[in-house]
């Protein structure tokens, strides 16, 4: 058994950023139909009030494909860096995680 005593903070942050960006894209895909339904409902309400939010909501849904992954990547990078740093501090006191690596 090997013990993982240190994680490179920058490399962990980069991996977390990529994973969070992927998750942000998945969430945007889920978010678009919800916003489309809200836009459809607002068009019915807009007919009575004269204010139609459907184009605004459609734009928000399309923009979420870009915005969610970017925000996810930024937050994932920050959280990944914090987590790796805290792991390194904790591993000094408790000894780290035991892992079994395959031999070559």
Steps between C-alpha positions, in 0.01 A plus 500: 500500500613850415393808689385813321657769716491799265282622214629766264255785553513638144454162335207413727345840429530449122336157515222635723446789256458263204261275691295796624484645146363168373247500784406860412437398139277211616308737727455745211354221285251429781432873552408579138168307488397648835566852372321416174190398696522821703527697178197324360301574814612863495380540142149406611520741793656761274201489270285633783749753638676607182843401632653186349807356673538207260787653296686597816460151647602339170817709503566399859459132412740522207751705701494239776687260267797740522450656843446187711821321391706817548363565848537130580863499387585809707331367813639151441853639472466698821336217695746242365795713608353553845422131539850391391660752736285382791580139414871576512461662843290213634732233354788638707308414815315180411740346251308521173297247304627150440477401133593185314677582175549233234859395447659540158 
